[in-house]
Amino acid sequence: MKSSSRSRNWTNGEKYLTPAGTRAHARCLLSAAAQRPSMFTHLFLPFRLELPQGYVKRPSEKIKSEEDSDDSSRPATSAHHIGAQIDRFTAPYSIPQTLTVSPSLGGQPLSPELAVSLRNILFGNTFHIFNYEWKKSFFKFREPFSDMAYALETERVGGACAIQMVVQAYIIKYLLFNRPMNSECTMQSLMVVGEKEQRKALAAALTDILWTAGEEQTATVCLVTSERCFTPHMDYKLDNFTERLQLFTFKKKDDIRSFICEHIQCFKEEGSHGIILFLYSLIFSRTIDRIRADFDCTTTHLLHVSLGNFVCRQALLNLLLTGCATPHVFNGTSLNDEQDEALAQPLHGVLTRSHVGYLLWNREQVHHAQLPLVGSMLKTPKLPIWVCNINGTYSVLFSPNRSLLSDWKMEHLFQLYFYNGQPTPLNTTVLTIDTHSHHWEAENNDIQGDPEKKFPSVEMTIRTKWEGSVIDWNGTVPFF
């Protein structure tokens, strides 16, 4: 049908475009149809809305639209049955009903005051909401019983990737080291993983992180219900998701793991908003008051905008890794600046050694002499697993040798495994690290041109832990 200028009044959503006024017009027709449905059936059955070229309509899904959830308690009428035949424009990013829980499950509904505090601790205000890249992200495993059965597929860029890769590190921890101390850990443990074991590993990883954040005393899991818990204030931007949260708090670690296992689909299914749900759970497990106490004068919230997307501040990475949202990577608390002058307020670093470590390399920061030095608390974790932040993208480096960090003789010549979360690698990259033969720079003096070829960023990241080491890619072309 031909569009007039009036009919082109389009409202731009974040991904799908919805014609303004279509729903209001449909309501008028539905109201009349409720009185005499037979007269209006022929209007609805052939109804199709023609979109201007280039606009994309969201496929029909068995989910509630934003307006449906406003009015979900109304009784069904014949007009609603007729209206179901319309090609409807559903609210963007709606969560399928199969991934919501009943309001009667026993959780604590999110209050408007707590919702405002949650927004502020995330964004520093109440009018920012998560964008499409965050909302579409969830915990998705690679093919079961394959060489990559242990691995999560992650976003290449964006803030959600950082969270996915920390959880990936804890999945590796569970699959490799959740066994008696004297038993052998091998890469085979990561390959003979079926769907059931994948679910168990994900539940264990999420539980470990939440339990640590709750100081091993308590943890909270957030799930979405089918009904709103509150009506937001005028200065709070609705997202039709946060307003439907219920909080489930536990005081035993086994109870948390069992509960997450029962509702694992809420974190690992497409459309679940699984990464955001886990982030909310992490914040409420730590509690907003404790997170504010973890901060110092350099940090007021957990996310910041970079290249149009919300990305994790170091405080959030530290919260995931150590259970404490301190903003810096050095050990302990700093009372003096780099010139050894007394600071007006102390800066908060990492206070405890965690199971999973952290390595950092950023070519741009190195060029400007601004690369933060990671302290030993993060650089030497309890287990040989590291989340790597390499030029702003995230990956995992690990070894199945539990003794690597406790026996110095093991660090002469050893192997590390590297995974960057992308769907293209069919096998985990194997790197051989030699710390005692000769200095790495001697091999690279003749290489000209691209500094990434002469000094691959993955290698430079490893050398922040093992200085001067020579790294063999074992036939793999160096990447990153």
NUTIRO-238611 format. One record per residue (C-alpha): z, y, x; residue number from 1. Coordinates in steps of 0.1 Angstrom, whole numbers, plus 5000, padded with zeros to 4 digits. Example, Ala and Ser with C-alpha at 12.3 -4.5 7.8 and 13.67 -1.06 7.14 Angstrom:
<pts>
PT|z|y|x|nr
PT|5078|4955|5123|1 $
PT|5071|4989|5137|2 $
</pts>
This chain:
<pts>
PT|z|y|x|nr
PT|5000|5000|5000|1 $
PT|4992|5035|5012|2 $
PT|5022|5055|5025|3 $
PT|5027|5091|5015|4 $
PT|5047|5114|5037|5 $
PT|5076|5110|5013|6 $
PT|5076|5072|5016|7 $
PT|5076|5075|5054|8 $
PT|5113|5085|5055|9 $
PT|5123|5059|5080|10 $
PT|5158|5053|5094|11 $
PT|5157|5041|5130|12 $
PT|5182|5012|5136|13 $
PT|5189|4999|5171|14 $
PT|5163|4971|5168|15 $
PT|5149|4969|5132|16 $
PT|5136|4997|5112|17 $
PT|5148|5001|5076|18 $
PT|5131|5023|5049|19 $
PT|5156|5048|5036|20 $
PT|5160|5047|4999|21 $
PT|5146|5011|4995|22 $
PT|5181|4997|4987|23 $
PT|5189|5025|4962|24 $
PT|5156|5019|4944|25 $
PT|5162|4982|4943|26 $
PT|5197|4987|4928|27 $
PT|5182|5007|4899|28 $
PT|5158|4979|4892|29 $
PT|5185|4953|4895|30 $
PT|5207|4971|4871|31 $
PT|5180|4972|4845|32 $
PT|5171|4936|4852|33 $
PT|5207|4925|4845|34 $
PT|5201|4936|4809|35 $
PT|5166|4922|4803|36 $
PT|5157|4900|4833|37 $
PT|5126|4886|4817|38 $
PT|5109|4920|4817|39 $
PT|5114|4925|4854|40 $
PT|5108|4891|4870|41 $
PT|5071|4898|4875|42 $
PT|5080|4930|4895|43 $
PT|5102|4911|4919|44 $
PT|5083|4880|4926|45 $
PT|5053|4896|4942|46 $
PT|5073|4924|4958|47 $
PT|5063|4930|4994|48 $
PT|5071|4962|5014|49 $
PT|5043|4972|5036|50 $
PT|5054|4985|5070|51 $
PT|5035|5009|5091|52 $
PT|5017|4993|5120|53 $
PT|5040|4986|5149|54 $
PT|5072|4983|5129|55 $
PT|5090|4949|5129|56 $
PT|5108|4934|5100|57 $
PT|5138|4912|5106|58 $
PT|5132|4876|5095|59 $
PT|5151|4864|5065|60 $
PT|5185|4848|5073|61 $
PT|5212|4832|5053|62 $
PT|5237|4859|5062|63 $
PT|5253|4888|5044|64 $
PT|5239|4923|5048|65 $
PT|5262|4952|5055|66 $
PT|5261|4962|5018|67 $
PT|5267|4926|5007|68 $
PT|5299|4925|5026|69 $
PT|5310|4957|5009|70 $
PT|5306|4941|4975|71 $
PT|5311|4904|4982|72 $
PT|5336|4898|4954|73 $
PT|5313|4908|4925|74 $
PT|5303|4881|4901|75 $
PT|5267|4867|4902|76 $
PT|5243|4878|4875|77 $
PT|5208|4869|4867|78 $
PT|5196|4901|4883|79 $
PT|5212|4890|4916|80 $
PT|5193|4857|4914|81 $
PT|5161|4877|4909|82 $
PT|5170|4901|4937|83 $
PT|5174|4871|4961|84 $
PT|5137|4867|4959|85 $
PT|5131|4901|4975|86 $
PT|5122|4902|5011|87 $
PT|5153|4920|5021|88 $
PT|5161|4941|5051|89 $
PT|5194|4928|5064|90 $
PT|5218|4948|5085|91 $
PT|5210|4945|5122|92 $
PT|5231|4920|5143|93 $
PT|5249|4905|5112|94 $
PT|5269|4874|5120|95 $
PT|5259|4843|5101|96 $
PT|5285|4831|5076|97 $
PT|5288|4798|5094|98 $
PT|5302|4817|5124|99 $
PT|5329|4835|5104|100 $
PT|5364|4822|5095|101 $
PT|5382|4824|5062|102 $
PT|5406|4853|5058|103 $
PT|5432|4827|5047|104 $
PT|5432|4810|5082|105 $
PT|5464|4828|5091|106 $
PT|5453|4855|5115|107 $
PT|5466|4890|5117|108 $
PT|5440|4914|5102|109 $
PT|5430|4942|5126|110 $
PT|5446|4975|5115|111 $
PT|5427|5008|5116|112 $
PT|5451|5022|5142|113 $
PT|5445|4992|5165|114 $
PT|5408|4995|5160|115 $
PT|5409|5031|5172|116 $
PT|5430|5021|5202|117 $
PT|5405|4993|5210|118 $
PT|5375|5016|5209|119 $
PT|5393|5041|5231|120 $
PT|5403|5016|5258|121 $
PT|5367|5003|5258|122 $
PT|5346|5035|5256|123 $
PT|5370|5064|5259|124 $
PT|5362|5075|5223|125 $
PT|5358|5061|5188|126 $
PT|5321|5068|5181|127 $
PT|5305|5045|5207|128 $
PT|5297|5010|5196|129 $
PT|5281|4981|5214|130 $
PT|5243|4981|5216|131 $
PT|5219|4953|5210|132 $
PT|5221|4939|5245|133 $
PT|5258|4933|5241|134 $
PT|5256|4921|5205|135 $
PT|5230|4894|5212|136 $
PT|5249|4880|5241|137 $
PT|5268|4847|5239|138 $
PT|5278|4818|5261|139 $
PT|5247|4796|5263|140 $
PT|5245|4765|5285|141 $
PT|5215|4750|5302|142 $
PT|5202|4716|5293|143 $
PT|5229|4689|5292|144 $
PT|5228|4660|5317|145 $
PT|5205|4680|5340|146 $
PT|5209|4694|5375|147 $
PT|5219|4727|5359|148 $
PT|5241|4712|5331|149 $
PT|5271|4732|5343|150 $
PT|5253|4765|5342|151 $
PT|5253|4794|5317|152 $
PT|5222|4814|5310|153 $
PT|5230|4850|5314|154 $
PT|5214|4884|5309|155 $
PT|5196|4897|5341|156 $
PT|5211|4932|5336|157 $
PT|5237|4948|5315|158 $
PT|5275|4947|5312|159 $
PT|5277|4913|5294|160 $
PT|5263|4895|5325|161 $
PT|5294|4903|5345|162 $
PT|5316|4887|5318|163 $
PT|5293|4857|5316|164 $
PT|5294|4851|5353|165 $
PT|5332|4853|5356|166 $
PT|5334|4827|5328|167 $
PT|5308|4807|5347|168 $
PT|5331|4807|5377|169 $
PT|5359|4794|5356|170 $
PT|5336|4767|5341|171 $
PT|5329|4756|5377|172 $
PT|5366|4756|5384|173 $
PT|5372|4733|5355|174 $
PT|5344|4709|5362|175 $
PT|5350|4706|5400|176 $
PT|5387|4710|5404|177 $
PT|5403|4698|5371|178 $
PT|5412|4665|5387|179 $
PT|5439|4650|5410|180 $
PT|5443|4668|5443|181 $
PT|5434|4637|5464|182 $
PT|5402|4630|5444|183 $
PT|5368|4639|5458|184 $
PT|5350|4669|5443|185 $
PT|5312|4666|5444|186 $
PT|5282|4685|5429|187 $
PT|5276|4654|5408|188 $
PT|5306|4665|5387|189 $
PT|5285|4695|5376|190 $
PT|5254|4674|5366|191 $
PT|5268|4646|5345|192 $
PT|5279|4670|5318|193 $
PT|5269|4665|5282|194 $
PT|5273|4688|5252|195 $
PT|5308|4677|5245|196 $
PT|5319|4683|5280|197 $
PT|5301|4717|5280|198 $
PT|5322|4727|5250|199 $
PT|5354|4716|5266|200 $
PT|5346|4733|5299|201 $
PT|5338|4766|5281|202 $
PT|5371|4764|5260|203 $
PT|5391|4757|5292|204 $
PT|5375|4786|5310|205 $
PT|5381|4811|5282|206 $
PT|5417|4798|5279|207 $
PT|5424|4802|5316|208 $
PT|5413|4838|5316|209 $
PT|5432|4848|5284|210 $
PT|5464|4829|5294|211 $
PT|5464|4847|5328|212 $
PT|5459|4881|5311|213 $
PT|5488|4874|5289|214 $
PT|5510|4867|5320|215 $
PT|5512|4830|5311|216 $
PT|5534|4838|5281|217 $
PT|5510|4845|5253|218 $
PT|5473|4850|5245|219 $
PT|5453|4862|5215|220 $
PT|5420|4850|5201|221 $
PT|5398|4872|5180|222 $
PT|5375|4858|5153|223 $
PT|5354|4874|5126|224 $
PT|5361|4869|5089|225 $
PT|5338|4873|5059|226 $
PT|5357|4904|5046|227 $
PT|5366|4938|5060|228 $
PT|5402|4943|5070|229 $
PT|5402|4980|5066|230 $
PT|5382|5011|5057|231 $
PT|5376|5032|5088|232 $
PT|5385|5069|5092|233 $
PT|5358|5096|5092|234 $
PT|5358|5099|5130|235 $
PT|5354|5061|5136|236 $
PT|5318|5047|5137|237 $
PT|5314|5016|5116|238 $
PT|5298|4986|5132|239 $
PT|5304|4960|5104|240 $
PT|5319|4936|5130|241 $
PT|5351|4950|5145|242 $
PT|5364|4959|5110|243 $
PT|5364|4922|5101|244 $
PT|5385|4910|5130|245 $
PT|5415|4887|5127|246 $
PT|5438|4881|5156|247 $
PT|5454|4847|5163|248 $
PT|5483|4848|5188|249 $
PT|5497|4817|5206|250 $
PT|5526|4811|5229|251 $
PT|5515|4777|5243|252 $
PT|5484|4773|5265|253 $
PT|5475|4739|5249|254 $
PT|5475|4755|5215|255 $
PT|5451|4782|5226|256 $
PT|5427|4757|5241|257 $
PT|5428|4735|5210|258 $
PT|5422|4766|5187|259 $
PT|5392|4778|5208|260 $
PT|5378|4742|5209|261 $
PT|5379|4741|5171|262 $
PT|5361|4774|5169|263 $
PT|5339|4772|5200|264 $
PT|5308|4779|5179|265 $
PT|5321|4814|5175|266 $
PT|5315|4820|5212|267 $
PT|5285|4798|5220|268 $
PT|5261|4801|5191|269 $
PT|5233|4826|5188|270 $
PT|5243|4855|5165|271 $
PT|5281|4850|5172|272 $
PT|5286|4882|5192|273 $
PT|5305|4857|5215|274 $
PT|5308|4879|5246|275 $
PT|5322|4908|5226|276 $
PT|5346|4885|5207|277 $
PT|5359|4872|5241|278 $
PT|5362|4907|5255|279 $
PT|5383|4917|5224|280 $
PT|5404|4886|5229|281 $
PT|5410|4895|5265|282 $
PT|5421|4931|5257|283 $
PT|5445|4919|5230|284 $
PT|5459|4892|5253|285 $
PT|5467|4917|5280|286 $
PT|5476|4943|5253|287 $
PT|5464|4978|5253|288 $
PT|5497|4992|5265|289 $
PT|5497|4970|5296|290 $
PT|5461|4978|5304|291 $
PT|5469|5015|5303|292 $
PT|5498|5008|5327|293 $
PT|5474|4989|5350|294 $
PT|5451|5019|5352|295 $
PT|5456|5049|5376|296 $
PT|5443|5084|5375|297 $
PT|5408|5073|5384|298 $
PT|5402|5052|5352|299 $
PT|5408|5057|5315|300 $
PT|5387|5030|5299|301 $
PT|5370|4997|5307|302 $
PT|5332|5004|5302|303 $
PT|5309|5032|5314|304 $
PT|5273|5040|5308|305 $
PT|5247|5032|5335|306 $
PT|5209|5033|5329|307 $
PT|5215|5035|5291|308 $
PT|5237|5004|5289|309 $
PT|5275|4999|5289|310 $
PT|5286|4982|5321|311 $
PT|5320|4969|5333|312 $
PT|5342|4991|5354|313 $
PT|5360|4974|5383|314 $
PT|5392|4975|5361|315 $
PT|5376|4951|5337|316 $
PT|5363|4928|5364|317 $
PT|5398|4927|5379|318 $
PT|5412|4920|5345|319 $
PT|5389|4890|5341|320 $
PT|5396|4877|5376|321 $
PT|5433|4884|5381|322 $
PT|5447|4891|5346|323 $
PT|5455|4927|5356|324 $
PT|5432|4957|5349|325 $
PT|5437|4975|5382|326 $
PT|5408|4998|5391|327 $
PT|5404|4990|5428|328 $
PT|5395|4960|5451|329 $
PT|5419|4967|5480|330 $
PT|5452|4949|5482|331 $
PT|5484|4963|5467|332 $
PT|5490|5000|5459|333 $
PT|5477|5028|5480|334 $
PT|5499|5059|5485|335 $
PT|5475|5077|5510|336 $
PT|5438|5086|5511|337 $
PT|5413|5076|5538|338 $
PT|5426|5105|5560|339 $
PT|5461|5091|5556|340 $
PT|5471|5121|5535|341 $
PT|5496|5115|5507|342 $
PT|5480|5111|5473|343 $
PT|5493|5130|5442|344 $
PT|5493|5097|5423|345 $
PT|5492|5062|5438|346 $
PT|5460|5041|5434|347 $
PT|5463|5006|5420|348 $
PT|5447|4976|5438|349 $
PT|5449|4939|5435|350 $
PT|5485|4925|5436|351 $
PT|5480|4887|5433|352 $
PT|5456|4861|5447|353 $
PT|5436|4846|5419|354 $
PT|5418|4812|5415|355 $
PT|5384|4828|5416|356 $
PT|5375|4855|5442|357 $
PT|5351|4884|5444|358 $
PT|5326|4896|5469|359 $
PT|5307|4929|5468|360 $
PT|5275|4942|5484|361 $
PT|5255|4972|5474|362 $
PT|5227|4984|5496|363 $
PT|5227|5019|5482|364 $
PT|5265|5023|5487|365 $
PT|5262|5009|5523|366 $
PT|5234|5035|5530|367 $
PT|5258|5063|5519|368 $
PT|5289|5047|5536|369 $
PT|5305|5043|5502|370 $
PT|5309|5005|5499|371 $
PT|5345|4997|5489|372 $
PT|5362|4971|5512|373 $
PT|5373|4941|5492|374 $
PT|5408|4930|5501|375 $
PT|5420|4895|5511|376 $
PT|5435|4889|5477|377 $
PT|5400|4888|5462|378 $
PT|5381|4878|5493|379 $
PT|5402|4847|5499|380 $
PT|5411|4831|5465|381 $
PT|5430|4799|5458|382 $
PT|5397|4780|5453|383 $
PT|5363|4784|5470|384 $
PT|5346|4801|5441|385 $
PT|5335|4837|5442|386 $
PT|5319|4861|5416|387 $
PT|5294|4882|5436|388 $
PT|5284|4917|5427|389 $
PT|5251|4921|5446|390 $
PT|5234|4955|5441|391 $
PT|5249|4957|5406|392 $
PT|5238|4922|5394|393 $
PT|5262|4892|5392|394 $
PT|5261|4857|5405|395 $
PT|5284|4829|5416|396 $
PT|5290|4814|5450|397 $
PT|5310|4782|5454|398 $
PT|5318|4751|5473|399 $
PT|5331|4717|5461|400 $
PT|5352|4714|5492|401 $
PT|5387|4723|5481|402 $
PT|5399|4726|5517|403 $
PT|5374|4752|5528|404 $
PT|5399|4781|5525|405 $
PT|5429|4762|5537|406 $
PT|5416|4744|5568|407 $
PT|5400|4768|5594|408 $
PT|5381|4739|5610|409 $
PT|5361|4735|5578|410 $
PT|5347|4771|5582|411 $
PT|5327|4763|5613|412 $
PT|5298|4747|5595|413 $
PT|5297|4743|5557|414 $
PT|5276|4746|5526|415 $
PT|5278|4770|5497|416 $
PT|5260|4768|5464|417 $
PT|5246|4799|5448|418 $
PT|5237|4805|5411|419 $
PT|5225|4838|5396|420 $
PT|5225|4829|5359|421 $
PT|5187|4831|5354|422 $
PT|5168|4804|5335|423 $
PT|5141|4800|5362|424 $
PT|5159|4780|5389|425 $
PT|5157|4742|5383|426 $
PT|5182|4735|5410|427 $
PT|5213|4752|5424|428 $
PT|5204|4770|5457|429 $
PT|5221|4754|5487|430 $
PT|5230|4776|5517|431 $
PT|5243|4763|5550|432 $
PT|5268|4787|5567|433 $
PT|5272|4785|5605|434 $
PT|5300|4808|5618|435 $
PT|5300|4796|5654|436 $
PT|5265|4791|5669|437 $
PT|5252|4826|5676|438 $
PT|5252|4860|5659|439 $
PT|5228|4864|5630|440 $
PT|5213|4897|5642|441 $
PT|5197|4879|5672|442 $
PT|5173|4860|5648|443 $
PT|5163|4891|5629|444 $
PT|5155|4917|5656|445 $
PT|5117|4909|5654|446 $
PT|5114|4913|5616|447 $
PT|5099|4946|5607|448 $
PT|5094|4964|5574|449 $
PT|5113|4955|5542|450 $
PT|5151|4956|5549|451 $
PT|5156|4930|5522|452 $
PT|5136|4905|5543|453 $
PT|5154|4914|5574|454 $
PT|5188|4916|5558|455 $
PT|5187|4897|5525|456 $
PT|5215|4910|5502|457 $
PT|5228|4875|5494|458 $
PT|5233|4869|5532|459 $
PT|5249|4903|5536|460 $
PT|5273|4895|5507|461 $
PT|5284|4863|5524|462 $
PT|5289|4881|5557|463 $
PT|5315|4904|5541|464 $
PT|5336|4872|5541|465 $
PT|5323|4854|5571|466 $
PT|5313|4881|5595|467 $
PT|5284|4874|5619|468 $
PT|5275|4840|5603|469 $
PT|5240|4825|5604|470 $
PT|5228|4814|5570|471 $
PT|5201|4787|5564|472 $
PT|5184|4787|5530|473 $
PT|5173|4750|5535|474 $
PT|5137|4756|5525|475 $
PT|5143|4781|5497|476 $
PT|5126|4814|5500|477 $
PT|5154|4840|5503|478 $
PT|5156|4861|5471|479 $
PT|5176|4889|5455|480 $
</pts>
